[in-house]
Amino acid sequence: MLKRILSRREEEDQVRRANRLPPGQAVTQKFPILHYGPVPKVDLATWDFKIFGAVVEERTWDWEAFNKLPRRQVTLDVHCVTRWSKFDTLWEGVALGQLVAEGLIRPKPEARYVLQHCEHGYTANVPLALALQENFLLATHYDGRPLEPEHGYPLRAVVGSFPDRSETMNAYFWKGGKWLRALEFRADDAPGFWERAGYHNEGDPWKEQRVAGINWFNRL
């Protein structure tokens, strides 16, 4: 136990010195499980993933076709609004930005936002500019293995930081929805599940944008 605590503290000191730890966050070496509602049961034979809304052509892929899309791996630091951060996490999946760059998805000129539609009616909203960056991924694998059901199997969105924070936009981990089933491209923004419950609409961890208006987290 003591060795594990010291190891975590050493990692926390290291990432803090490297300016990788956002304000108000603490390092975890576990992978906490947080979500609203039950873990859904998935039948890959009937599973599909849709692109709709402000796009030139709506698309639908079944599981086999989705896994034939261009894939990549990305290593990210992820930051949860509940104050834990996990560093150097390895994800594999499909980059939305690459699909757009290759013309597989063609947003209309008025598209400015993306609303993630997940199982149980859960939604999460991000600006299109963020969704097209390399630090946003439609992930099927974590740490070299398929996602576990509790972490969003078979598909989840992931948003995080690069070690050098070179990306222009970032967001807390809740902005990547588990059990993802569709992306809706929109001209106007639409608050997601947690935003409607009072979370900050942008959720930038470096600005501690946790709750809309007054940051009540700092008063706990």
N, C-alpha and C positions, 0 to 999 in steps of 0.2 A: 504493500500500500504506500509506504513512504517513498519508495523508489519511483512509483508511478506519479505521485504528487510532485516530486522534485523534477521529473522529466517534463511534466506539463508546465511547471513554473519556468523551467529553462527554455522551453519552446516559446512561452509567452514573452519572456524577456527578449528572446531573439527576434521575434516578429515585431515587437514594439520598437526595438532599436532600428529595425529596417523600415519602419513607418508602414507596416502592413496591417496593424491592428486598429480598426476604427475606434473612435471614442465610445466609452461605455461598454465595450465588449470584453469577454474573457475567453481564453483558449479552451477548447474541449478536444480530447483525443478519442472520444467516443463519437457516435453518430446519432444524436437524439432523434426520436420519432415524434413528430408533432403534426397533426392534421385534424380536420373537422370531419366527423362522420365515420362510418365503418370502412374497412378495407374492402374494396369491391372484388367480386369474383370475376375473372376474366376468361373468356372463351376466344382464343385467337382465331378460331375458324369463322367467327362472326364479327370480330373486331375490325373497325376501320377508322381512318383518320381523314378529316375533311378540311379543306381550305375554302372559305366562302366570304361573301361580303363585297368589299370594294376591290375586287380583282377582275382582271379581264376575262378569266375563265376559272370557274370553280373546279376544284380537283378533289378526288377521293382515292385513297390508297388502302388496300387491304394489308394485312401484316406482311405477307410475302413481298408485295410490291414496295411497301415502305422500306423494307430492309435492303432493297436493291438501289435505293437512292444514294447519292454520294455521302460518304461517312468520314468523320474525323474524330480525333481525340483532342481533348483540351484539359489543361490542368488549371484549376481555379481555387482561390480562397473564397469560402462561402460564409456569409454573415447572417445570422438569424436575428429577427427583431426581439426575441426573448433573451438576447445578450450573449449567446455563444457564437464563436467563430471557429471554423475548422479549415486547416490550411493544406495546400498542395493536394487537393482532391482531384482524382483522375476520372474523367467522364468520357464516354464515347457515344456518338449518335449522329444526328443530322443537323447541320447548321442552316438555319433559315436564310441567312445572308447568302450562302452559297447557292441555295435553290433559286433565290431571286436573281443573283448574278448570272446564273446559267439559263434563265428564262423558264424554269420549270414552274415558277410562280411569278405572275406579273401583276403587281399592285397597280391599281388605277392611280392617276396623278393626285387625286384628292385623299388617298389613304394616308393617315397620319398616326393611327393607333392600331394595336392588335389586342384583341380580347381572347384569352385562352378559355376554352370550354372543356371542363373535366367531368368525370363521373359525379353522380349525385347532384348535378347542377352547380357545382363549384365553378367560379370564374376568377380570373386574375388579369389585370390590365397593365400593359406597358406601352410606351411610345414605340412606334415602328422603328424610329432611329436606334433605339436600344435593342430591339429584337433582331436587327440586322447586323449587330456587332458580333465579334468573335467570342465575346464573353457571355453570349446567350446561345444555348444549345438545346435541341430536342433530343434528350438522352434516353438511350436504351440500356446502357451499361454503366456501372460504377466500379472502379478499382479492378477492371478486367473481367467482371462477371455481370450477367444480366441483373437488372434492378431487382431487389427483393420486393415482395408485395407491399410491405409497409413503407417503402421508399418510392412507390409510384409505378411499379411494374404494370404494363410493359413499357410505358412511355411517360416521361415527365419533362417539363421545361426546367432548365437550370440557368440561373444568372449568378455571376460572382465576379471576383476581382482577379486580375493578373498580379503577380508579385510586384511589378513595377508600377501598377495602377495606371498603365498607359491608355486604358479605355476612356472615352469621353463621358460615358454614362454608366451608372451602376445602380443596384437595388438590393434590398434585403432578400433573403432566400424565399420568403413567402411569395414573391413576385414570379416564381416559377411553379406552375401548378402541377401537382401529382395526377396520375391517371388521366393524362391528356387525351382528348378525343377530337378536338377541332381548334382551328385558329380563325377568328373572324377579323377581317381587315375593315377598319372603320375610318370615316372622315372625322367623326367626333369621338371624344373620349367617353367611356362608360365605366364607372367604378366597379371593381370586382367585389367578391364576397367580403373580404376583410376591410376594404375601403368603405363599403356601405356600413360596416360596423364601427367605423371611426378611425381606422388606420390612415396614415398619411398616404396621399395619392401617389407621390413619387417614390418615397421610401429609400432615399439615398443613405447608406450607412455612414458615409463620411460626414454627412450633415446631421446625423441622428434624427432623421425624419421618421419617427416611429408612429406618432399619433397626430392626427390633424389638429391644427390649432395649438393649444397648450401641450407641451411634452410631458404628459402625466407620468411617464416612466421615470423621469428624473425626480419625482416626488415620492416614489415608493420607498 
